[in-house]
């Protein structure tokens, strides 16, 4: 009874904690409203191009951002799953994804139950694995593919610049990029060229790719083309400047990764040390650690320790997560 009451209290506390994190602060919301008003009426006297960029960003943010409740944050969203699978470059179906989620739930449940863990604790671990492991796996694949895309994307823009300076239209230069560059960049530009062949406009085809990838670099590229179509100018020179900016951005990311590597290594060591010590002691003296799963006081202490370790890991992650 004490264990159930403790779990209910901790569930309420964690729900309030995540709800507070999910809600944007009032000052941030006020700043967004003020920036929208400034962009709408151009009260700062900035050039019209900057105002147009702000309007495009605001319109895309309004379309892409959907209010999410706590249930939607925990339970899998089919549309988000499809977007992640496309971003990862995997041609999987929702049925295959949910089969994998079920396997991730059943295997820990039966394995821990056979190992002697209480059924409720094995169920909690199974639910966490079924809901958490498949999205984490998709995110890992998507990040790896996006890293490859970002690395070769400036080369694709340089190829576009050379084609435009040679007198080729944008559609043909994109088809040339798709055939010349391998990997994610070539496949994504080939998808854009295929959409344009069936009648989609250039902006619509590029925006679909930008929404699926979710990378700022490609969004910069889409906004650059949209601004150039409305304001005019030398597109080749604009894309050349964008390529240089993206390369400097990549260099800055590498510098930040090098400077924060020590903090990340410390976080990994501190986070894994309790589990390593627990495994070693269990291997040396199984009877000494066996009461850890049967005594309610030790179970409560272990759950509390895992919760506080998760909060600490989240805080450390936010401290070393830099946005460029």
N, C-alpha and C positions, 0 to 999 in steps of 0.2 A: 504493500500500500504506500509505503514511504517512497519507494522508487517511482511509482506511477505519479504521485503528487509532485516529486521533484522534476520528472520529465515534463509534466504539464506546465510547471512554473518556468522551466528553461525554454520551452516552446513559445510561451507568451513573451518572454524577454527577447528571444531571438526574432520573433515576428515584429515586435516594436522596433528593435534595432535595425532590421532591414527596411522597415517602412520609413523610418527616419532618414536612412541613407538614400532611399529611392525618391523621396520628396525633394525637389529643388528648394534651396533657401529663398526667402522672400526677397532679399537684396539682389540675388542673381536673377530672379524673375523680373524685378523692377528694372534692372540694367538691360535685360533683353528687350523689354517694352520700350525703354527710352531709346535704345539703339535703332529699333524698328521705326519709331517716330522720326528720329533724325534722318534715317535713310529715306523715308517717304517724302519728307518736305525739304530735305537738303538744307537744314538750318545751320550746318557747320561751314557752308560755303566751299565744300570740297569739289573737285572736278566731277563732271558728269559720269566719267568712266567708273570712278570709285563708287558713285551712287548706284550705277547699274550692276556692278559686281555684288554690292550688298543686297540689292533686290533679288538677284538670281540665287544667292546663297539662302536668303530668307525663304524664298518660294520652295527651294529644294528641301530645306529643313522642315517646312510646314508639311510637305507631302510625305517625307520619309519618317518623321517622328510620329509614332502612334502612342497614345497613353496606354501604359501597361499596369495592370493590377498585380497584386502579390501572387494571385493564382497563375496569371499568365507568365510571371517570372519563374515560377517553379515548374509548372507543367510544360511539356514540349509543345511548341507552336508549329503546325505542319508547314506553314509558309516560310517560317524562319529556318526550319530544317532543310527545306528544298533550296533556299538561298545559300545556306552553308555548304550543302553538297555541291551546288554549282560552283561556288567560290573555291572549293577544294578540288574541282575538276573531276569529281566522281559521278558516274552515271548510275547511281543507286536509286532505288525506289523507296517510298515511305514504308512499304511492307518489309523490305529488308532492314530498314533502320529500326523499326519496332521489334522485329525478330531479334536483332542484336541487343536491343535494350532489355528484352525479356530474358535473353541468355545472361546478360550482365546482372540481372536481378536473381535468377534462379541459382546460378553457380555459387555465389557467396552464401546464399541462404542455406543450401544443402551442405556445402563444405564446412561452414562454421557450425552448423547444427551437428554434423557428424563429429566434428572436433570437440564437442562438449560445451559449446557456447549456448547460453539461454536462447530460446526461440525468438523472444522479442528483440534481443540484441542482434541476432542474426538477421531478423527481418528489417531492422533499421539500417544495418550495413547493406543489405541487398537492395533496399529502396534507394539509398544514397548512391549505390553503384549503378543501378538501372537508370536513374535520372541524371547522374553526373558524368559517368564515364563516356557514353556515346557523344554528348556535346563537346566534351573535352577532346576526344579523339578527332572529331570533325574540325574543331578550332585549330588543333595542331597541324592537321593536313592543310587547312586553309592558310594558316600563317606561313607554312613552308612554301606553298605555291605563290603566295603574295610576295614573299621575300624574293623568290626567283623573278617574279614579274617586275618588281620595283628595281631590281638590279639591272635588268635589260631594257627597261622602259626608256631611259634617256637615249640609248642607241637607236631605238625605234623612232624617237622624235627627230634625231639627227638624220635618219634615213628619209623621214617625211620632209624635212627641210631641203635635202638635196633633190628630192623629186619635185617639190614645188618650185625651186629655183631653176630646174630644168624645163619647167613649163607644164608639168603634168597636173591634172586636177586632183583634188583631195581624195576622191573615191579610188582612183587608180593607184595613188601612192599608198593608201592603206592596204590595198590588195598586194602591192609589192612588199610591204612590211610583213604581211602574213606569210608570204612565200619565202622571204629571205631570212627571217628570224625564227628560230626554233623555240620550243618550250611554251610557257603560258602566254607570252606576249604574242607570238604568232597565232596561237589558237583564238585568243580574244579578238585580235584584229580580223581574223578570218570570220569570226562570228559577226562582227560589225559589217564587214563587206557582204556577207550573205544576207543580212537583214536589209541592207540597202538594195540588193538585187531584187528583193520581193516587194519593193515599194516603200520601205520605211525611210523617213528623212534621216539625214546625218545626225542631227541633234538627238532625235529619239533613239536611234540605234546606239549612239555613244552613251546616252543617259541610262539605258537599260544595262549596259555593261558596267557603268559606274555604280549603279545601285546594287548590282550583284557582287562586285568586288569589294566595295566599301573602302577603297584606299584613297587617301587624299591626293596622291600624285595623279591618278587618272581623273579625279574630280577637277584638279587644276587644269588639266588638258581640256576637259569638256567646257569649262567656264571660259578658257582662253579662246576656243573656237566660237563660242556663243557671243562673246564680247566683240571679237573681230568681225563677225557677220553683221552686228548692229552698228558698230562704230567705224568699220573700215580700217585700212592700214595694211602694212606689209606683213602678211601672215608668216612668211618664212622667217623674217627677223624676230617676230614675236615668239614663234616656236623655238627658235635658237636660244633666245633668252630664257625661255622656260626650261629647256634642257640643261642650261648652265645652273639655274636655280635648283633643279632637282638633284643634280650631281653634288652641289654644295650641301643640300639637305641630307643626302646620303652620307656624306663625310661627317656632318655634325652628329648624325645618329651613331656612327661608328665610334666617334670620340666619346659620346655619352655612355655608350655600352662599355667602352674600355675603362672609363672613370668609375662606373658603378659596378664593375665586375667584382671588386673586393666585397662590397656590401651584399651582393647577391650570393657570393660564396659563403659569407658568414651566415646569411639567412638560411641557406640550404643545410649547413652544418648544424646550426642550432635547432632547426626543425626536425632533422632526422636523428639527432642524438638520442632523444628519449626512446624512440622506437628501436634503435640499435641496441641500447642498453637493456631494454625490455626483452628483446629477442635473445641476447647473449645470456642473461640471467635465466630465462626460461629453458635454454639449451643446457645450461650447467646444472640447474636445480629445478626441474619441472614441478616438484611438489611445493616448493616455496612460492612460486608464482601461480600455482593452480587455484589458490583461494582468491585470486584477483577476480575471477569470473563467477565466484559463488557467493562471496561476502557482499552484501548490499552496500555497505559503507565504502568498500574499495571500488565497486562499480560506479557509485555516485561520484567518487573522487576522480575516477578515470574519465567519466563523461564531462565533468566540469573542467578537467585539465585539457581535454581535446577541444572544448568550446573556446577556452581562453587562448589556447595555442592557435586556433583558427583566426580569432580576432587579431592576435598579434601578427600572424602572417599576413593578414589583409592590410594591416596598418603599415607593415614594413614594405609590402608590395606598392602601396600608394606613395610611400616616401621615395622609392627609387624609380617610379614610373614617370618619366619626363615626356611631355608633349612638345613636339616641334612644329 
